Amino acid sequence: MIRFVGAGCGAADLITVRGQRLLQEADVIIYAGSLVNPALLTYAKAGAKIYNSAEMTLEEVLSVMFEAEERGLSVVRLHTGDPCLYGAIREQMDALDKKGIAYDYTPGVSSFCGAAAALNMEYTLPSVSQSVVITRMAGRTPVPERESVRAFAKHKATMVLFLSTGLLEKTQQELIEGGYDPETPAAIVYKASWPDEKTVLCTVSSLADCAKQNGIRKTALIIVGDAVRQSGYARSELYNPAFATEFRPAKE
């Protein structure tokens, strides 16, 4: 059995209870060393074999999995955040399917959740924004044109951009030309939940300058939209005494 595990967004104690238990039991751990907090490896048992996938190709990762499976060893493939976002897990799972090797998947706290926590932010404020677009800028790897930042910007929903900190001048251009007002609130969250976490509030038109001023070049999320301001929202109907629910009658 290969266990895909979400490591969470940074802090070692933000891994799930299940994920921690699987790490403690694993004979082999393959972790995404470019982003996973190495403090998580302290959960590994004595004698566990640990591999850093940042230094490996897909074929090398699979080779470790296949060998461990043949030897009857338990494997944890530890991905940053939640593996469903930019985790490249499907290609691993397909290779395991071809070999008839069983696997499962334990979710983790995504960095877009960690970033909201760093800002004490609610993404979906009533009457301000009820949608969150999670995307990235096209860089060395492409993005379908229909999913470009410019295309999404016309909706003016809350947008969270992964893997785009090194492209901020182009990013703010795409955001503005797509439809966001240059003064739309924005935030840069560097290494959410890590000890050196940093948050910067700015506007769409000042994203690149603010990142430079704060020495942020990578490992950060960009959040754009009126929800960043955290004001001007309507009261939630769910807790409105005049609003009846399945569990509570309306009160006069």
SEGUKOL-186729 format. One line per 5 residues: number of its first residue (from 1); for each residue x, y, z of C-alpha. Coordinates in steps of 0.001 Angstrom, whole numbers, plus 500000, padded with zeros to 6 digits. Layout:
% residues N
NUM> X Y Z | ...
***
This chain:
% residues 252
1> 500000 500000 500000 | 501274 503432 499000 | 499884 506249 501129 | 499712 509719 499559 | 499642 512205 502442
6> 499102 515958 502484 | 501741 517526 504715 | 499779 520709 505291 | 500869 524253 504527 | 503984 524438 506685
11> 503718 524133 510452 | 504486 520573 511499 | 501440 520401 513770 | 499068 521266 510915 | 499346 517795 509420
16> 496231 515724 510084 | 496160 513176 512902 | 495864 510425 510287 | 498767 511822 508297 | 500971 511950 511387
21> 500111 508349 512254 | 500941 507154 508736 | 504284 508970 508864 | 505072 507319 512188 | 504304 503872 510761
26> 506027 504221 507370 | 509070 502169 506411 | 509773 504467 503461 | 509009 508200 503183 | 509304 510131 499922
31> 508798 513803 500709 | 508632 516922 498538 | 511739 518550 499944 | 511354 521828 498091 | 508309 522825 500166
36> 507554 520304 502924 | 508721 521399 506360 | 511593 519043 507332 | 510322 519157 510923 | 507657 516693 509792
41> 510362 514087 509347 | 510791 513983 513121 | 507627 511868 513121 | 509460 509131 511190 | 510335 505998 513099
46> 513910 504916 513642 | 515255 503138 510593 | 512753 504576 508131 | 514290 505229 504721 | 513745 508849 503642
51> 513977 510226 500097 | 513780 513857 498948 | 511725 513930 495744 | 512961 517446 494900 | 516138 515723 493736
56> 514352 512905 491901 | 512528 512336 488632 | 509106 510707 488419 | 510751 507487 487283 | 513082 507493 490295
61> 510180 508098 492688 | 508236 505232 491141 | 511265 502955 491309 | 511470 503498 495069 | 507749 502768 495390
66> 507934 499607 493289 | 510941 498250 495181 | 509340 498949 498558 | 506135 497237 497453 | 508069 494140 496356
71> 509717 494013 499775 | 506413 494432 501612 | 507330 497815 503051 | 504864 500614 503813 | 505389 503842 501860
76> 504261 507419 502539 | 504457 509843 499630 | 504412 513179 501481 | 503227 516131 499395 | 503029 519763 500393
81> 499648 521268 501341 | 496913 519114 499883 | 498124 516926 497007 | 495045 517675 494885 | 496428 521156 494098
86> 499527 521177 491889 | 500650 517910 493453 | 501276 515898 490247 | 499737 512858 491939 | 497644 511559 489041
91> 500662 510446 487030 | 501946 508538 490066 | 498583 506912 490686 | 498247 505880 487052 | 501652 504182 487196
96> 500616 502348 490376 | 497346 501280 488714 | 499304 499737 485838 | 501335 497718 488333 | 498257 496726 490329
101> 499625 498418 493454 | 497047 499665 495952 | 497175 503236 497273 | 495096 505745 499178 | 495115 509477 499786
106> 495014 511457 503027 | 494156 515143 502475 | 496066 518019 504015 | 495605 521697 504841 | 496230 523591 501612
111> 498359 526718 501636 | 495387 528745 500392 | 493725 527897 503707 | 496931 528675 505586 | 497143 532033 503814
116> 493595 532926 504865 | 494469 532007 508449 | 497567 534210 508297 | 495335 537132 507295 | 492411 536201 509590
121> 490441 536287 506370 | 487153 534855 505129 | 487227 534326 501379 | 483466 534169 500895 | 482003 537299 502469
126> 478250 537747 501893 | 477529 540446 499282 | 481273 540844 498559 | 482436 537525 497096 | 480994 534037 497020
131> 483528 532408 494719 | 487238 531626 494948 | 489332 531059 491831 | 492481 529025 492483 | 494894 529295 489596
136> 498425 530248 488546 | 500210 532265 485913 | 501568 530508 482854 | 505327 530190 483181 | 507663 527396 482157
141> 504602 525176 482043 | 501537 526450 480167 | 497996 527157 481324 | 495018 526614 478980 | 494047 529973 477453
146> 490482 529605 478701 | 491929 529438 482236 | 494335 532353 481948 | 494523 534897 484754 | 493198 537479 482314
151> 490166 535293 481513 | 489332 534689 485168 | 489865 538338 486105 | 486727 539448 484304 | 484639 537751 487020
156> 486266 539902 489726 | 485840 537060 492212 | 488366 536364 494945 | 491448 534919 493240 | 494273 532921 494822
161> 497386 532564 492705 | 499859 529769 493303 | 503317 529551 491728 | 503223 533121 490456 | 505383 535190 492803
166> 508269 535281 490349 | 505973 536667 487648 | 504290 539502 489497 | 504800 542284 486960 | 503130 540156 484304
171> 500535 538960 486820 | 499355 542434 487787 | 499200 543406 484125 | 497000 540387 483363 | 494774 541100 486368
176> 494208 544729 485393 | 493752 544098 481685 | 491368 541277 482538 | 489062 543462 484611 | 490291 544201 488129
181> 490561 547856 489063 | 494240 548733 489778 | 493256 549694 493339 | 491603 546345 494064 | 492887 545039 497421
186> 495522 542316 497262 | 497760 540407 499651 | 501011 538496 499469 | 501410 535686 501996 | 504910 534252 502269
191> 505312 530781 503800 | 501946 530640 505549 | 502161 529005 509010 | 505986 528710 508929 | 508024 530468 511664
196> 509135 533094 509112 | 505644 533729 507742 | 505159 537209 506304 | 501996 538963 505106 | 501892 542074 502954
201> 498709 544013 502154 | 498752 546011 498936 | 496754 546597 495750 | 496781 544870 492393 | 498860 547667 490868
206> 501493 547481 493623 | 501970 543705 493832 | 505360 543599 492132 | 506765 546598 494022 | 505581 545333 497398
211> 507089 541895 496804 | 510440 543506 495919 | 510344 545807 498936 | 509782 542814 501222 | 512302 540528 499540
216> 509653 537988 498498 | 510590 536081 495354 | 508970 532661 495830 | 507050 530421 498259 | 504175 532873 498501
221> 500519 533043 497529 | 498872 536058 495940 | 495296 536869 496961 | 493265 539369 494972 | 489756 540752 495379
226> 487513 542943 497476 | 487309 540214 500123 | 490904 541034 501100 | 489570 544261 502633 | 487324 542241 505001
231> 484717 544995 505179 | 481486 546077 503511 | 479900 542643 503828 | 476304 541724 504679 | 475369 539813 507791
236> 475150 536064 507307 | 471560 534881 507028 | 472502 531592 508655 | 472684 533208 512088 | 470058 535889 511516
241> 467240 535419 514063 | 464672 536302 511381 | 465958 533510 509102 | 464449 530051 509638 | 466608 526951 509191
246> 466117 523205 509505 | 467445 523422 513054 | 465997 526731 514290 | 462704 528543 513719 | 462696 532223 512823
251> 462283 534608 515717 | 460252 537797 515628
***
